[in-house]
């Protein structure tokens, strides 16, 4: 009898992670069948997709409130399907706001549940640990320090490494990336990565471009590249370029985030997974993040005091337990501050070399057989039960 696994991923990063795990599962169990919600990578790996992953993509609190009815209906539908025909296990990949409630309902009906990529309870909303304990049979975490958090709460947990540490080479090919992008080998190159979401680009795009304008005045030969996640974000960013008078000075690179990170000398980047990717590419960076006043108020309201929150926001700093690279949040993220912070990353080789050594240590600590370890734990949970 074929082994059935339910899976739901709601973001491109989760789609990538889940696809790798699916291949690990298929290698161990060729009769495996996976169904649920996922993106193109999961479908390529064999997922029977009931809904497209874009159905879960939410951009901020306002969008979440507007789409609550359709999200609740979707979750109710997949729950009914799995209650009617229970899978051997359910795996929720990130998307905790959607997945944890579903996991709790399925586990209560005897379906073992695995959650892959722990919510950032070490940063905010630490009270979620209680909901996780009710909902999750086993946690799979991608950062070493997370194991202790879940173990102390009595939640079975396994550190499986971060898949990006295996995807991104330990020694990126800078010369090759520059050749492919048509960038001169000796050029000074800055990457702008103001976020992949509309709201992120709205808040950070103009600030990053104003910082770039300051740097271009300081070094007119500076090359500025901006990878674009999709056509919609590129249209939004090009409007910002026009308003900043930088249409001819900043080059958009559609879908070229990894090529740009490999080719550049430094990155001005929005807080998020891109900061970890930049660190794995061994690129010095300055991290910024800005949210709306409403989003900031909601976040502060949700930030309880059950666990001490960390003084860092950027993932490289969180992992290093140190301010390896500068962080600028909300009003502190001024164009002048960003420009002054990134300039040494472009001009001081000794500082860059020191950062690259720390990033190499971080890369080594995160590199594991993530797909194999995750698949092994998922199969064990499926056999053991909820």
DRENNUPA-329334 format. One record per residue: residue in one letter; x, y, z of N, C-alpha, C in turn; residue number from 1. Coordinates in steps of 0.02 Angstrom, whole numbers, plus 50000, padded with zeros to 5 digits. Layout:
# residues N
(r a,(X,Y,Z),(X,Y,Z),(X,Y,Z),NUM) ...
END
This chain:
# residues 386
(r x,(50042,49940,50000),(50000,50000,50000),(50044,50062,50000),1) (r x,(50028,50111,49957),(50068,50172,49952),(50064,50212,50016),2) (r x,(50119,50245,50033),(50122,50288,50092),(50098,50357,50073),3) (r x,(50050,50384,50110),(50022,50450,50095),(50047,50501,50146),4) (r x,(50073,50557,50121),(50097,50611,50163),(50062,50675,50141),5) (r x,(50032,50711,50188),(50004,50776,50173),(50056,50830,50182),6) (r x,(50055,50881,50139),(50105,50935,50143),(50073,51001,50123),7) (r x,(50093,51054,50158),(50072,51121,50140),(50130,51169,50148),8) (r x,(50146,51205,50095),(50195,51259,50097),(50163,51322,50069),9) (r x,(50179,51380,50097),(50146,51441,50075),(50190,51495,50048),10) (r x,(50256,51482,50045),(50304,51532,50020),(50353,51498,49974),11) (r x,(50385,51537,49928),(50435,51508,49884),(50491,51472,49921),12) (r x,(50513,51500,49978),(50566,51466,50017),(50541,51399,50042),13) (r x,(50478,51395,50064),(50450,51332,50087),(50442,51282,50031),14) (r x,(50425,51307,49972),(50420,51265,49913),(50486,51231,49898),15) (r x,(50540,51269,49903),(50607,51242,49891),(50625,51189,49944),16) (r x,(50613,51205,50007),(50628,51158,50061),(50588,51094,50053),17) (r x,(50523,51101,50042),(50480,51043,50038),(50498,50998,49979),18) (r x,(50516,51028,49922),(50534,50988,49864),(50595,50945,49878),19) (r x,(50643,50973,49914),(50702,50934,49931),(50684,50876,49978),20) (r x,(50641,50890,50026),(50620,50838,50073),(50581,50784,50036),21) (r x,(50538,50804,49990),(50500,50756,49952),(50545,50708,49915),22) (r x,(50599,50734,49888),(50646,50690,49852),(50681,50642,49901),23) (r x,(50695,50668,49961),(50724,50624,50012),(50675,50569,50032),24) (r x,(50612,50587,50038),(50561,50538,50056),(50553,50486,50000),25) (r x,(50553,50509,49938),(50544,50464,49881),(50602,50415,49875),26) (r x,(50662,50439,49893),(50720,50394,49891),(50713,50338,49941),27) (r x,(50683,50354,50000),(50674,50303,50051),(50612,50260,50040),28) (r x,(50560,50291,50012),(50497,50256,50000),(50472,50272,49929),29) (r x,(50491,50232,49880),(50470,50246,49811),(50395,50245,49801),30) (r x,(50359,50214,49847),(50286,50211,49840),(50251,50273,49871),31) (r x,(50290,50321,49891),(50264,50380,49926),(50218,50421,49881),32) (r x,(50164,50447,49911),(50120,50494,49877),(50111,50554,49922),33) (r x,(50121,50614,49894),(50113,50676,49931),(50058,50718,49900),34) (r x,(50015,50747,49942),(49961,50789,49918),(49952,50847,49966),35) (r x,(49925,50902,49940),(49913,50961,49981),(49918,51025,49943),36) (r x,(49955,51073,49970),(49963,51139,49940),(50038,51153,49932),37) (r x,(50058,51172,49872),(50129,51186,49860),(50139,51224,49796),38) (r x,(50203,51239,49783),(50221,51278,49724),(50250,51235,49669),39) (r x,(50281,51267,49620),(50305,51231,49561),(50359,51179,49576),40) (r x,(50402,51193,49624),(50455,51144,49640),(50425,51081,49672),41) (r x,(50375,51090,49714),(50343,51032,49745),(50305,50992,49693),42) (r x,(50272,51027,49647),(50237,50991,49594),(50286,50952,49550),43) (r x,(50342,50981,49536),(50393,50945,49497),(50417,50883,49534),44) (r x,(50418,50887,49601),(50440,50830,49642),(50384,50778,49651),45) (r x,(50324,50792,49624),(50271,50742,49626),(50211,50759,49669),46) (r x,(50205,50820,49694),(50149,50838,49736),(50083,50839,49696),47) (r x,(50032,50809,49725),(49964,50817,49699),(49936,50880,49731),48) (r x,(49940,50936,49694),(49924,51002,49722),(49849,51015,49718),49) (r x,(49816,51020,49776),(49745,51035,49779),(49731,51109,49768),50) (r x,(49778,51151,49791),(49774,51223,49781),(49843,51248,49764),51) (r x,(49848,51302,49725),(49914,51331,49712),(49942,51365,49774),52) (r x,(50007,51366,49781),(50039,51397,49838),(50022,51471,49844),53) (r x,(50012,51505,49787),(49996,51576,49788),(49933,51590,49828),54) (r x,(49890,51540,49836),(49829,51550,49875),(49843,51568,49947),55) (r x,(49903,51551,49971),(49921,51564,50041),(49966,51625,50048),56) (r x,(49988,51654,49993),(50034,51710,49996),(49997,51772,50023),57) (r x,(50021,51798,50078),(49990,51855,50111),(50042,51909,50120),58) (r x,(50023,51971,50105),(50070,52026,50109),(50047,52077,50161),59) (r x,(50061,52063,50224),(50045,52110,50277),(49978,52095,50310),60) (r x,(49965,52131,50365),(49906,52118,50405),(49841,52137,50369),61) (r x,(49842,52192,50331),(49781,52213,50297),(49760,52160,50246),62) (r x,(49809,52134,50208),(49795,52082,50160),(49768,52019,50195),63) (r x,(49797,52004,50253),(49775,51945,50291),(49702,51952,50312),64) (r x,(49684,52010,50337),(49614,52020,50359),(49566,52015,50300),65) (r x,(49586,52043,50243),(49543,52042,50184),(49531,51971,50159),66) (r x,(49581,51928,50167),(49578,51862,50137),(49560,51807,50188),67) (r x,(49544,51826,50249),(49529,51776,50300),(49474,51727,50279),68) (r x,(49418,51750,50251),(49365,51701,50233),(49389,51647,50185),69) (r x,(49426,51667,50132),(49449,51617,50084),(49502,51571,50115),70) (r x,(49544,51597,50159),(49595,51556,50191),(49562,51505,50238),71) (r x,(49512,51527,50277),(49476,51481,50321),(49441,51427,50281),72) (r x,(49411,51446,50225),(49376,51397,50184),(49425,51346,50155),73) (r x,(49483,51369,50134),(49533,51324,50107),(49558,51276,50160),74) (r x,(49572,51302,50219),(49596,51259,50273),(49543,51208,50293),75) (r x,(49480,51229,50294),(49426,51183,50311),(49421,51127,50259),76) (r x,(49431,51145,50196),(49426,51095,50143),(49481,51042,50148),77) (r x,(49543,51065,50157),(49598,51015,50161),(49592,50974,50225),78) (r x,(49567,51005,50279),(49556,50966,50340),(49504,50911,50329),79) (r x,(49449,50928,50296),(49398,50878,50282),(49426,50820,50240),80) (r x,(49467,50838,50191),(49496,50786,50148),(49539,50738,50189),81) (r x,(49580,50766,50234),(49626,50724,50272),(49591,50688,50330),82) (r x,(49537,50716,50355),(49498,50680,50405),(49464,50620,50372),83) (r x,(49439,50630,50311),(49405,50577,50275),(49454,50522,50254),84) (r x,(49513,50541,50231),(49565,50493,50211),(49630,50514,50244),85) (r x,(49641,50494,50307),(49699,50518,50345),(49765,50497,50312),86) (r x,(49812,50544,50305),(49879,50526,50281),(49918,50492,50338),87) (r x,(49973,50460,50319),(50016,50430,50370),(50046,50483,50415),88) (r x,(50056,50543,50387),(50081,50600,50425),(50066,50663,50386),89) (r x,(50062,50719,50421),(50055,50784,50389),(50117,50825,50404),90) (r x,(50143,50859,50353),(50202,50901,50360),(50184,50972,50341),91) (r x,(50186,51017,50389),(50176,51088,50375),(50244,51121,50368),92) (r x,(50254,51154,50311),(50318,51186,50297),(50310,51261,50307),93) (r x,(50338,51287,50361),(50333,51358,50378),(50259,51378,50381),94) (r x,(50240,51437,50356),(50171,51461,50356),(50134,51444,50421),95) (r x,(50162,51464,50479),(50133,51442,50543),(50062,51466,50555),96) (r x,(50044,51526,50532),(49976,51551,50544),(49924,51506,50511),97) (r x,(49941,51476,50456),(49895,51430,50422),(49904,51359,50448),98) (r x,(49965,51337,50455),(49979,51266,50468),(49967,51244,50540),99) (r x,(49982,51286,50589),(49978,51262,50658),(49907,51243,50677),100) (r x,(49858,51283,50657),(49788,51266,50673),(49767,51201,50640),101) (r x,(49788,51192,50577),(49773,51130,50542),(49808,51071,50575),102) (r x,(49870,51080,50594),(49907,51026,50627),(49874,51006,50692),103) (r x,(49849,51055,50730),(49815,51039,50793),(49753,50998,50781),104) (r x,(49714,51016,50729),(49652,50980,50714),(49667,50909,50691),105) (r x,(49718,50901,50649),(49735,50834,50624),(49764,50790,50679),106) (r x,(49807,50820,50720),(49838,50780,50774),(49785,50756,50823),107) (r x,(49735,50798,50836),(49681,50778,50881),(49642,50719,50854),108) (r x,(49645,50708,50789),(49611,50652,50757),(49658,50594,50743),109) (r x,(49718,50597,50772),(49764,50541,50767),(49814,50543,50711),110) (r x,(49815,50598,50674),(49864,50604,50619),(49929,50633,50647),111) (r x,(49986,50599,50640),(50049,50627,50663),(50067,50689,50623),112) (r x,(50094,50739,50657),(50110,50803,50623),(50183,50821,50633),113) (r x,(50211,50847,50580),(50280,50872,50581),(50279,50943,50556),114) (r x,(50313,50987,50591),(50319,51057,50567),(50392,51070,50550),115) (r x,(50403,51091,50489),(50471,51102,50464),(50483,51177,50457),116) (r x,(50532,51200,50491),(50553,51271,50498),(50512,51302,50555),117) (r x,(50542,51306,50612),(50507,51333,50670),(50492,51407,50663),118) (r x,(50433,51429,50687),(50418,51500,50689),(50471,51537,50729),119) (r x,(50480,51600,50716),(50533,51638,50749),(50512,51659,50820),120) (r x,(50496,51609,50861),(50475,51624,50929),(50532,51652,50971),121) (r x,(50594,51643,50947),(50652,51671,50980),(50657,51746,50967),122) (r x,(50617,51772,50920),(50619,51842,50904),(50557,51879,50929),123) (r x,(50498,51848,50919),(50437,51879,50944),(50382,51825,50946),124) (r x,(50328,51841,50982),(50272,51796,50991),(50294,51730,51022),125) (r x,(50332,51736,51076),(50356,51676,51111),(50300,51633,51139),126) (r x,(50240,51663,51149),(50184,51624,51176),(50162,51569,51128),127) (r x,(50184,51572,51066),(50165,51520,51017),(50190,51450,51036),128) (r x,(50238,51447,51081),(50266,51382,51100),(50211,51336,51127),129) (r x,(50160,51365,51158),(50106,51324,51186),(50063,51294,51131),130) (r x,(50047,51334,51080),(50009,51309,51023),(50049,51256,50985),131) (r x,(50113,51267,50980),(50156,51218,50945),(50156,51152,50981),132) (r x,(50159,51154,51048),(50160,51092,51087),(50096,51052,51076),133) (r x,(50039,51087,51070),(49976,51052,51058),(49971,51024,50987),134) (r x,(50001,51059,50940),(49989,51044,50869),(50040,50997,50839),135) (r x,(50101,50996,50864),(50157,50965,50828),(50182,50902,50862),136) (r x,(50185,50848,50825),(50215,50786,50851),(50291,50790,50851),137) (r x,(50319,50825,50800),(50392,50831,50796),(50409,50894,50757),138) (r x,(50457,50932,50785),(50481,50993,50752),(50546,50978,50715),139) (r x,(50552,51004,50655),(50615,51002,50618),(50639,51074,50612),140) (r x,(50697,51089,50641),(50722,51158,50643),(50785,51164,50601),141) (r x,(50796,51225,50576),(50851,51237,50528),(50909,51275,50559),142) (r x,(50902,51296,50622),(50957,51331,50655),(50976,51293,50719),143) (r x,(51040,51286,50733),(51062,51245,50790),(51033,51267,50858),144) (r x,(51029,51333,50870),(51007,51356,50936),(50934,51342,50950),145) (r x,(50895,51326,50898),(50823,51315,50908),(50809,51250,50944),146) (r x,(50852,51201,50939),(50839,51136,50971),(50826,51144,51045),147) (r x,(50867,51184,51079),(50860,51191,51152),(50792,51222,51170),148) (r x,(50768,51269,51129),(50705,51303,51143),(50648,51253,51145),149) (r x,(50645,51209,51095),(50590,51161,51092),(50599,51104,51141),150) (r x,(50661,51083,51152),(50674,51029,51199),(50653,51050,51269),151) (r x,(50669,51113,51287),(50650,51138,51354),(50574,51140,51363),152) (r x,(50538,51149,51307),(50465,51151,51310),(50434,51082,51306),153) (r x,(50475,51030,51301),(50449,50962,51297),(50424,50943,51229),154) (r x,(50448,50975,51177),(50426,50960,51108),(50481,50921,51073),155) (r x,(50467,50861,51047),(50518,50824,51010),(50544,50866,50952),156) (r x,(50609,50868,50943),(50639,50913,50895),(50702,50883,50865),157) (r x,(50716,50899,50802),(50777,50879,50769),(50805,50937,50729),158) (r x,(50867,50952,50739),(50902,51001,50696),(50924,50965,50633),159) (r x,(50903,50990,50575),(50918,50957,50512),(50963,50998,50467),160) (r x,(50987,51055,50492),(51027,51098,50450),(50983,51141,50406),161) (r x,(51015,51188,50371),(50977,51231,50326),(50990,51212,50254),162) (r x,(50939,51196,50215),(50949,51173,50146),(50989,51222,50103),163) (r x,(50983,51287,50117),(51019,51336,50077),(51095,51328,50084),164) (r x,(51117,51301,50140),(51188,51291,50149),(51217,51239,50102),165) (r x,(51174,51195,50076),(51195,51146,50027),(51184,51172,49955),166) (r x,(51133,51214,49947),(51118,51242,49880),(51170,51293,49860),167) (r x,(51190,51336,49906),(51238,51390,49891),(51309,51363,49902),168) (r x,(51352,51369,49852),(51420,51342,49858),(51460,51378,49913),169) (r x,(51504,51340,49946),(51544,51370,49999),(51594,51421,49971),170) (r x,(51612,51413,49908),(51656,51461,49874),(51620,51486,49811),171) (r x,(51581,51539,49816),(51544,51563,49759),(51590,51585,49702),172) (r x,(51566,51576,49641),(51605,51593,49581),(51590,51665,49561),173) (r x,(51625,51711,49593),(51614,51783,49580),(51630,51801,49508),174) (r x,(51687,51777,49483),(51708,51794,49414),(51658,51766,49364),175) (r x,(51635,51705,49375),(51587,51675,49329),(51521,51712,49329),176) (r x,(51498,51732,49388),(51435,51769,49393),(51440,51836,49357),177) (r x,(51497,51869,49366),(51506,51934,49332),(51508,51925,49257),178) (r x,(51540,51873,49234),(51543,51861,49162),(51473,51848,49135),179) (r x,(51433,51809,49171),(51365,51794,49147),(51321,51856,49147),180) (r x,(51333,51902,49194),(51293,51963,49198),(51322,52019,49155),181) (r x,(51381,52009,49126),(51413,52061,49087),(51440,52118,49130),182) (r x,(51462,52101,49191),(51490,52150,49237),(51566,52147,49235),183) (r x,(51600,52203,49226),(51673,52203,49224),(51704,52170,49287),184) (r x,(51757,52133,49277),(51788,52096,49331),(51811,52140,49388),185) (r x,(51835,52201,49372),(51863,52244,49424),(51815,52297,49449),186) (r x,(51753,52295,49429),(51704,52346,49449),(51687,52340,49523),187) (r x,(51669,52396,49552),(51641,52396,49620),(51566,52390,49614),188) (r x,(51537,52338,49644),(51467,52321,49632),(51428,52318,49697),189) (r x,(51373,52354,49699),(51327,52352,49756),(51262,52320,49734),190) (r x,(51236,52274,49775),(51171,52243,49762),(51119,52276,49807),191) (r x,(51062,52293,49778),(51005,52318,49817),(50952,52264,49819),192) (r x,(50931,52244,49880),(50880,52193,49888),(50829,52216,49940),193) (r x,(50784,52261,49919),(50736,52291,49966),(50674,52249,49981),194) (r x,(50676,52185,49965),(50621,52140,49984),(50582,52115,49924),195) (r x,(50549,52058,49934),(50511,52026,49880),(50436,52039,49886),196) (r x,(50415,52072,49938),(50344,52086,49948),(50329,52159,49932),197) (r x,(50268,52171,49910),(50248,52239,49890),(50259,52288,49947),198) (r x,(50239,52269,50008),(50245,52315,50065),(50318,52328,50081),199) (r x,(50360,52277,50077),(50432,52287,50090),(50462,52336,50040),200) (r x,(50446,52325,49977),(50473,52369,49925),(50447,52440,49933),201) (r x,(50384,52446,49953),(50354,52512,49964),(50393,52551,50016),202) (r x,(50410,52518,50071),(50444,52553,50126),(50520,52560,50115),203) (r x,(50551,52509,50087),(50624,52509,50083),(50653,52532,50016),204) (r x,(50615,52521,49962),(50641,52539,49896),(50666,52611,49892),205) (r x,(50624,52661,49909),(50647,52730,49905),(50707,52745,49950),206) (r x,(50710,52715,50008),(50767,52726,50053),(50831,52697,50024),207) (r x,(50826,52636,49997),(50885,52604,49967),(50909,52644,49906),208) (r x,(50863,52669,49867),(50882,52708,49808),(50912,52775,49827),209) (r x,(50886,52806,49879),(50916,52868,49903),(50986,52856,49930),210) (r x,(50997,52800,49963),(51064,52782,49986),(51110,52769,49927),211) (r x,(51084,52735,49876),(51124,52722,49816),(51144,52788,49782),212) (r x,(51099,52836,49782),(51114,52901,49751),(51172,52935,49787),213) (r x,(51173,52930,49854),(51228,52958,49893),(51294,52924,49874),214) (r x,(51292,52858,49869),(51352,52820,49852),(51376,52833,49781),215) (r x,(51329,52841,49735),(51347,52855,49666),(51379,52925,49659),216) (r x,(51357,52971,49701),(51390,53037,49701),(51461,53031,49728),217) (r x,(51471,52985,49775),(51538,52974,49803),(51582,52936,49754),218) (r x,(51554,52888,49719),(51591,52847,49671),(51548,52839,49607),219) (r x,(51557,52883,49559),(51516,52880,49498),(51525,52816,49458),220) (r x,(51579,52779,49471),(51591,52716,49435),(51557,52655,49468),221) (r x,(51526,52666,49525),(51493,52612,49560),(51438,52582,49517),222) (r x,(51435,52516,49514),(51381,52481,49479),(51330,52457,49530),223) (r x,(51267,52469,49516),(51214,52450,49563),(51167,52402,49528),224) (r x,(51159,52343,49556),(51116,52291,49529),(51059,52276,49577),225) (r x,(51000,52264,49550),(50942,52249,49591),(50905,52188,49563),226) (r x,(50911,52130,49595),(50874,52071,49571),(50799,52080,49584),227) (r x,(50759,52057,49537),(50686,52064,49541),(50654,51995,49545),228) (r x,(50612,51985,49596),(50582,51919,49607),(50529,51902,49555),229) (r x,(50495,51953,49529),(50444,51941,49478),(50429,52006,49441),230) (r x,(50387,52001,49389),(50373,52059,49347),(50335,52113,49386),231) (r x,(50292,52093,49431),(50253,52142,49470),(50298,52185,49514),232) (r x,(50345,52153,49548),(50392,52191,49590),(50438,52234,49547),233) (r x,(50456,52210,49488),(50499,52249,49444),(50463,52312,49421),234) (r x,(50399,52306,49404),(50361,52365,49384),(50358,52416,49441),235) (r x,(50346,52392,49502),(50344,52435,49560),(50411,52469,49572),236) (r x,(50466,52430,49565),(50532,52458,49578),(50553,52507,49523),237) (r x,(50535,52493,49461),(50553,52538,49407),(50518,52606,49415),238) (r x,(50458,52607,49442),(50425,52670,49457),(50465,52709,49510),239) (r x,(50490,52673,49560),(50532,52705,49611),(50597,52731,49581),240) (r x,(50626,52692,49535),(50687,52715,49501),(50674,52780,49464),241) (r x,(50618,52783,49429),(50602,52843,49392),(50594,52903,49438),242) (r x,(50559,52893,49493),(50549,52947,49541),(50614,52970,49573),243) (r x,(50662,52924,49580),(50727,52940,49610),(50776,52968,49558),244) (r x,(50758,52967,49495),(50803,52990,49442),(50862,52944,49431),245) (r x,(50851,52878,49443),(50906,52830,49439),(50892,52775,49386),246) (r x,(50847,52789,49340),(50829,52738,49291),(50890,52712,49253),247) (r x,(50937,52755,49238),(50996,52735,49199),(51055,52715,49243),248) (r x,(51047,52718,49309),(51103,52705,49353),(51096,52640,49393),249) (r x,(51037,52612,49395),(51025,52549,49431),(50997,52498,49382),250) (r x,(51029,52441,49379),(51009,52389,49332),(50966,52335,49366),251) (r x,(50907,52325,49341),(50864,52271,49366),(50884,52205,49334),252) (r x,(50886,52153,49374),(50904,52086,49349),(50846,52039,49366),253) (r x,(50802,52025,49318),(50745,51981,49331),(50766,51912,49355),254) (r x,(50739,51891,49412),(50751,51824,49437),(50823,51806,49450),255) (r x,(50866,51856,49460),(50937,51842,49465),(50968,51854,49533),256) (r x,(50932,51838,49586),(50957,51853,49653),(51024,51819,49667),257) (r x,(51030,51755,49651),(51091,51719,49668),(51150,51742,49624),258) (r x,(51136,51755,49560),(51189,51781,49517),(51213,51848,49541),259) (r x,(51167,51891,49561),(51185,51958,49586),(51225,51953,49650),260) (r x,(51203,51909,49696),(51239,51903,49759),(51309,51874,49748),261) (r x,(51316,51829,49701),(51382,51802,49686),(51426,51854,49654),262) (r x,(51397,51899,49614),(51436,51947,49576),(51454,52010,49615),263) (r x,(51415,52027,49666),(51424,52092,49698),(51480,52091,49750),264) (r x,(51496,52152,49774),(51544,52160,49828),(51510,52168,49896),265) (r x,(51450,52196,49896),(51413,52207,49958),(51339,52212,49942),266) (r x,(51298,52201,49994),(51225,52199,49985),(51190,52244,50035),267) (r x,(51146,52286,50010),(51099,52323,50052),(51034,52284,50049),268) (r x,(51012,52255,50106),(50962,52201,50103),(50908,52209,50157),269) (r x,(50847,52190,50138),(50792,52188,50186),(50801,52128,50232),270) (r x,(50783,52136,50295),(50787,52080,50342),(50743,52024,50318),271) (r x,(50768,51962,50324),(50732,51904,50301),(50780,51851,50277),272) (r x,(50755,51802,50240),(50796,51748,50215),(50854,51772,50172),273) (r x,(50843,51828,50136),(50896,51854,50093),(50959,51872,50132),274) (r x,(50953,51889,50196),(51013,51904,50235),(51054,51842,50247),275) (r x,(51020,51785,50258),(51056,51722,50265),(51089,51702,50199),276) (r x,(51053,51711,50144),(51081,51695,50078),(51143,51737,50064),277) (r x,(51140,51801,50081),(51198,51844,50070),(51257,51821,50112),278) (r x,(51244,51800,50174),(51298,51775,50216),(51328,51711,50188),279) (r x,(51286,51667,50161),(51311,51605,50132),(51352,51619,50069),280) (r x,(51335,51674,50035),(51376,51695,49977),(51438,51733,50000),281) (r x,(51446,51741,50066),(51504,51775,50097),(51507,51849,50077),282) (r x,(51450,51881,50071),(51448,51951,50051),(51433,51995,50111),283) (r x,(51475,52045,50124),(51460,52093,50177),(51395,52129,50162),284) (r x,(51360,52149,50214),(51293,52177,50202),(51275,52227,50256),285) (r x,(51224,52266,50241),(51190,52309,50289),(51116,52289,50285),286) (r x,(51086,52277,50343),(51018,52253,50347),(50971,52310,50369),287) (r x,(50913,52313,50337),(50864,52364,50356),(50795,52333,50355),288) (r x,(50750,52362,50394),(50680,52341,50389),(50635,52396,50416),289) (r x,(50580,52407,50380),(50531,52458,50398),(50461,52430,50386),290) (r x,(50416,52438,50434),(50347,52417,50424),(50302,52478,50438),291) (r x,(50239,52472,50419),(50192,52527,50430),(50180,52537,50505),292) (r x,(50152,52595,50522),(50137,52609,50592),(50087,52558,50620),293) (r x,(50037,52538,50579),(49988,52489,50602),(50021,52422,50615),294) (r x,(50063,52400,50568),(50097,52335,50577),(50142,52337,50638),295) (r x,(50177,52392,50648),(50220,52398,50707),(50180,52395,50771),296) (r x,(50122,52427,50773),(50079,52426,50832),(50055,52355,50846),297) (r x,(50034,52319,50794),(50011,52250,50803),(50068,52206,50828),298) (r x,(50127,52214,50799),(50184,52173,50820),(50201,52186,50893),299) (r x,(50198,52249,50915),(50213,52264,50985),(50160,52236,51031),300) (r x,(50097,52237,51008),(50043,52209,51049),(50051,52134,51057),301) (r x,(50077,52101,51005),(50084,52029,51006),(50148,52006,51041),302) (r x,(50194,52051,51053),(50257,52032,51083),(50250,52028,51159),303) (r x,(50234,51968,51184),(50228,51958,51255),(50297,51953,51288),304) (r x,(50297,51935,51352),(50360,51933,51389),(50377,51863,51414),305) (r x,(50349,51812,51382),(50361,51744,51407),(50432,51721,51395),306) (r x,(50465,51748,51344),(50535,51731,51332),(50572,51795,51317),307) (r x,(50636,51799,51336),(50675,51858,51319),(50688,51859,51244),308) (r x,(50673,51915,51212),(50685,51920,51141),(50756,51943,51127),309) (r x,(50779,51926,51069),(50849,51938,51051),(50860,52010,51031),310) (r x,(50921,52035,51039),(50936,52103,51019),(50950,52110,50945),311) (r x,(50949,52055,50908),(50965,52057,50836),(50903,52040,50795),312) (r x,(50902,52065,50734),(50848,52051,50687),(50873,52009,50629),313) (r x,(50930,52029,50599),(50957,51994,50541),(50981,51924,50559),314) (r x,(50966,51876,50516),(50985,51806,50531),(51060,51796,50541),315) (r x,(51104,51827,50502),(51176,51817,50516),(51195,51839,50587),316) (r x,(51165,51893,50611),(51180,51916,50678),(51150,51870,50731),317) (r x,(51089,51847,50717),(51056,51800,50764),(51098,51737,50771),318) (r x,(51122,51710,50716),(51160,51648,50717),(51228,51658,50750),319) (r x,(51259,51716,50738),(51325,51730,50767),(51321,51753,50839),320) (r x,(51259,51771,50861),(51251,51800,50928),(51294,51862,50936),321) (r x,(51296,51902,50883),(51339,51961,50883),(51316,52007,50826),322) (r x,(51331,52071,50832),(51316,52117,50778),(51372,52114,50726),323) (r x,(51371,52060,50687),(51421,52054,50634),(51413,52109,50583),324) (r x,(51352,52124,50565),(51338,52175,50515),(51287,52224,50543),325) (r x,(51287,52286,50518),(51241,52336,50546),(51168,52322,50529),326) (r x,(51124,52341,50575),(51052,52335,50565),(51021,52404,50577),327) (r x,(50975,52423,50533),(50939,52486,50540),(50865,52473,50533),328) (r x,(50827,52489,50586),(50756,52474,50587),(50715,52538,50593),329) (r x,(50658,52538,50559),(50610,52593,50561),(50644,52661,50548),330) (r x,(50636,52710,50591),(50661,52777,50577),(50736,52781,50573),331) (r x,(50771,52731,50602),(50844,52731,50598),(50869,52715,50528),332) (r x,(50826,52686,50486),(50847,52666,50418),(50843,52725,50370),333) (r x,(50883,52776,50384),(50885,52835,50340),(50933,52822,50282),334) (r x,(50923,52853,50225),(50970,52844,50169),(51042,52859,50188),335) (r x,(51053,52913,50226),(51121,52931,50245),(51153,52877,50289),336) (r x,(51114,52852,50338),(51141,52800,50382),(51157,52737,50343),337) (r x,(51114,52718,50297),(51126,52658,50257),(51188,52667,50213),338) (r x,(51194,52725,50182),(51252,52738,50138),(51317,52737,50177),339) (r x,(51317,52768,50235),(51379,52770,50276),(51397,52701,50301),340) (r x,(51348,52659,50316),(51362,52593,50342),(51387,52546,50287),341) (r x,(51361,52552,50226),(51381,52506,50173),(51447,52526,50141),342) (r x,(51466,52589,50144),(51527,52612,50111),(51589,52573,50133),343) (r x,(51600,52561,50199),(51659,52521,50218),(51657,52450,50191),344) (r x,(51597,52424,50180),(51591,52356,50153),(51615,52353,50080),345) (r x,(51616,52411,50048),(51639,52415,49979),(51712,52435,49972),346) (r x,(51741,52462,50026),(51806,52494,50019),(51860,52470,50068),347) (r x,(51842,52427,50117),(51891,52407,50168),(51902,52331,50164),348) (r x,(51953,52309,50126),(51965,52237,50116),(51975,52198,50181),349) (r x,(52008,52227,50230),(52021,52191,50292),(51955,52176,50329),350) (r x,(51911,52224,50330),(51846,52214,50362),(51806,52161,50325),351) (r x,(51808,52164,50259),(51772,52115,50218),(51799,52045,50231),352) (r x,(51865,52038,50233),(51895,51972,50244),(51875,51943,50312),353) (r x,(51872,51985,50363),(51852,51963,50429),(51780,51937,50429),354) (r x,(51736,51974,50396),(51666,51953,50390),(51660,51888,50352),355) (r x,(51697,51882,50298),(51693,51822,50258),(51715,51760,50297),356) (r x,(51764,51768,50341),(51786,51712,50382),(51730,51690,50430),357) (r x,(51695,51739,50459),(51639,51722,50504),(51582,51690,50466),358) (r x,(51569,51715,50406),(51516,51686,50365),(51533,51614,50344),359) (r x,(51597,51601,50332),(51618,51532,50314),(51605,51485,50372),360) (r x,(51617,51507,50434),(51603,51466,50493),(51528,51453,50499),361) (r x,(51488,51505,50486),(51416,51498,50489),(51392,51447,50437),362) (r x,(51420,51452,50377),(51401,51407,50322),(51414,51334,50343),363) (r x,(51472,51322,50371),(51491,51253,50391),(51443,51227,50444),364) (r x,(51422,51270,50490),(51378,51248,50544),(51308,51230,50520),365) (r x,(51287,51258,50463),(51220,51247,50438),(51216,51192,50386),366) (r x,(51272,51169,50362),(51272,51120,50307),(51264,51049,50333),367) (r x,(51209,51019,50317),(51194,50950,50335),(51158,50916,50277),368) (r x,(51145,50852,50284),(51103,50817,50236),(51030,50830,50256),369) (r x,(51008,50892,50244),(50942,50913,50268),(50886,50869,50242),370) (r x,(50886,50856,50177),(50832,50816,50147),(50830,50746,50177),371) (r x,(50889,50715,50185),(50892,50648,50212),(50871,50645,50285),372) (r x,(50895,50693,50326),(50877,50694,50397),(50803,50707,50407),373) (r x,(50776,50756,50369),(50706,50772,50375),(50662,50713,50354),374) (r x,(50680,50682,50298),(50641,50625,50274),(50641,50568,50325),375) (r x,(50699,50556,50355),(50704,50502,50405),(50658,50515,50464),376) (r x,(50658,50578,50489),(50615,50593,50546),(50541,50590,50527),377) (r x,(50524,50614,50468),(50454,50612,50447),(50429,50540,50442),378) (r x,(50469,50496,50415),(50449,50426,50410),(50444,50394,50478),379) (r x,(50489,50411,50524),(50486,50385,50592),(50422,50407,50627),380) (r x,(50404,50471,50618),(50343,50497,50648),(50282,50463,50618),381) (r x,(50283,50454,50552),(50227,50420,50519),(50217,50349,50546),382) (r x,(50271,50314,50560),(50267,50246,50585),(50248,50244,50658),383) (r x,(50270,50294,50696),(50259,50295,50768),(50187,50318,50785),384) (r x,(50161,50365,50746),(50094,50392,50760),(50097,50456,50799),385) (r x,(50039,50487,50808),(50034,50553,50840),(50051,50550,50914),386) 
END
